[in-house]
Amino acid sequence: MEDRLRDGRGRSLIPAHGDRKNFIKAETAILPVPHAPEIRLHLADEAMALWEKTEEELGAMGLPPPFWAFAWAGGQALARYILDNPDIVAGKRVFDFAAGSGLVGIAAAKAGASNVAASEIDDYAIAAIELNAELNGVQLETAATDITAGKLPEAEVMFCGDVFYEKSMADRITAFLDRLTGRGVPVYIGDPGRSYLPKERLERLATYEIQVIRSLEDSEIKKTSVFKFLS
């Protein structure tokens, strides 16, 4: 994304990290997560307005949606499952893939993980993750990169929330998860039934009724499950 956000002289249009954090603070409210109220996040209540403001802030069009500003159904389900089953992360190195707001990683840290890393390809998401971790009194390492290719992360548990909504992305992620499970890393997925969820590769562990923002979904409540990815 950064290559597209440069002016005519090749200078980056992306605000400095501190400026991104100030923007997030100004355009969101601190709210409890509906299905995991133990955790508070910097959240927006309307997607399109924030999306437009982000594009105005950068002076660029065609940016990805502000996924970092919402508690998505899959992430809420994973957070609830982790908080209710802390033994799956306690004392372990955890990775929150495509972390968005950092909700899942924050839940893992609260549940006793020894180390939590979170990856995102959106610079605003990285800023939001750091803000949200600080808000909840935990530490998360952040990686602003696509980790699906190259060296596997040093993790003992992997979490993926709401990542199977595009076919090309789903295929790439499935191949990445195969590499992880081949190394013996358990992978947990939170998903409300996205189009490209690899259902034949999943073991259902729990199902929740998750409150979401209707303008982002097709209803205000999404039946959302936590799965274990099968090798």
Solvent accessible surface area in square Angstrom, and as a share of the most:
residue,aa,sasa,rsa
1,M,67,0.30
2,E,77,0.35
3,D,124,0.64
4,R,142,0.52
5,L,2,0.01
6,R,100,0.37
7,D,43,0.22
8,G,91,0.87
9,R,194,0.71
10,G,39,0.38
11,R,140,0.51
12,S,53,0.34
13,L,62,0.31
14,I,25,0.13
15,P,22,0.14
16,A,67,0.52
17,H,64,0.29
18,G,42,0.41
19,D,72,0.37
20,R,24,0.09
21,K,47,0.20
22,N,92,0.47
23,F,19,0.08
24,I,0,0.00
25,K,110,0.47
26,A,80,0.62
27,E,56,0.25
28,T,21,0.12
29,A,52,0.40
30,I,79,0.40
31,L,77,0.38
32,P,73,0.46
33,V,0,0.00
34,P,61,0.38
35,H,47,0.21
36,A,0,0.00
37,P,81,0.51
38,E,90,0.40
39,I,0,0.00
40,R,111,0.40
41,L,0,0.00
42,H,15,0.07
43,L,15,0.08
44,A,10,0.07
45,D,120,0.62
46,E,67,0.30
47,A,10,0.07
48,M,102,0.46
49,A,45,0.35
50,L,7,0.03
51,W,67,0.24
52,E,92,0.41
53,K,91,0.38
54,T,9,0.05
55,E,18,0.08
56,E,132,0.59
57,E,80,0.36
58,L,6,0.03
59,G,63,0.61
60,A,16,0.12
61,M,155,0.69
62,G,54,0.52
63,L,8,0.04
64,P,50,0.32
65,P,43,0.27
66,P,6,0.03
67,F,69,0.29
68,W,3,0.01
69,A,0,0.00
70,F,8,0.03
71,A,15,0.12
72,W,56,0.20
73,A,0,0.00
74,G,0,0.00
75,G,10,0.09
76,Q,1,0.01
77,A,0,0.00
78,L,0,0.00
79,A,0,0.00
80,R,37,0.14
81,Y,30,0.11
82,I,0,0.00
83,L,36,0.18
84,D,81,0.42
85,N,46,0.24
86,P,58,0.37
87,D,104,0.54
88,I,24,0.12
89,V,0,0.00
90,A,51,0.40
91,G,54,0.52
92,K,73,0.31
93,R,100,0.36
94,V,3,0.02
95,F,14,0.06
96,D,3,0.01
97,F,12,0.05
98,A,29,0.22
99,A,13,0.10
100,G,8,0.08
101,S,5,0.03
102,G,0,0.00
103,L,6,0.03
104,V,7,0.04
105,G,0,0.00
106,I,0,0.00
107,A,0,0.00
108,A,0,0.00
109,A,23,0.18
110,K,84,0.36
111,A,16,0.12
112,G,39,0.38
113,A,17,0.13
114,S,76,0.49
115,N,55,0.28
116,V,4,0.03
117,A,16,0.12
118,A,0,0.00
119,S,2,0.01
120,E,21,0.09
121,I,123,0.63
122,D,17,0.09
123,D,30,0.15
124,Y,5,0.02
125,A,2,0.01
126,I,14,0.07
127,A,0,0.00
128,A,0,0.00
129,I,0,0.00
130,E,50,0.22
131,L,10,0.05
132,N,0,0.00
133,A,6,0.04
134,E,129,0.58
135,L,44,0.22
136,N,21,0.11
137,G,68,0.66
138,V,27,0.15
139,Q,168,0.75
140,L,22,0.11
141,E,100,0.45
142,T,45,0.26
143,A,31,0.24
144,A,65,0.51
145,T,66,0.39
146,D,68,0.35
147,I,20,0.10
148,T,10,0.06
149,A,76,0.59
150,G,52,0.50
151,K,170,0.72
152,L,24,0.12
153,P,19,0.12
154,E,113,0.51
155,A,5,0.04
156,E,69,0.31
157,V,1,0.00
158,M,0,0.00
159,F,0,0.00
160,C,0,0.00
161,G,15,0.14
162,D,16,0.08
163,V,1,0.01
164,F,0,0.00
165,Y,83,0.31
166,E,91,0.41
167,K,118,0.50
168,S,80,0.52
169,M,33,0.15
170,A,3,0.03
171,D,77,0.40
172,R,111,0.41
173,I,0,0.00
174,T,26,0.15
175,A,59,0.45
176,F,2,0.01
177,L,0,0.00
178,D,56,0.29
179,R,99,0.36
180,L,0,0.00
181,T,20,0.11
182,G,67,0.65
183,R,108,0.39
184,G,60,0.58
185,V,9,0.05
186,P,40,0.25
187,V,0,0.00
188,Y,18,0.07
189,I,0,0.00
190,G,0,0.00
191,D,2,0.01
192,P,20,0.12
193,G,49,0.47
194,R,44,0.16
195,S,98,0.63
196,Y,98,0.37
197,L,14,0.07
198,P,15,0.09
199,K,140,0.59
200,E,140,0.63
201,R,56,0.20
202,L,23,0.11
203,E,82,0.37
204,R,152,0.55
205,L,59,0.30
206,A,24,0.18
207,T,60,0.35
208,Y,36,0.14
209,E,96,0.43
210,I,0,0.00
211,Q,103,0.46
212,V,17,0.10
213,I,56,0.28
214,R,139,0.51
215,S,78,0.50
216,L,48,0.24
217,E,24,0.11
218,D,109,0.57
219,S,33,0.21
220,E,99,0.44
221,I,86,0.44
222,K,28,0.12
223,K,135,0.57
224,T,0,0.00
225,S,5,0.03
226,V,0,0.00
227,F,15,0.06
228,K,68,0.29
229,F,7,0.03
230,L,76,0.38
231,S,112,0.72
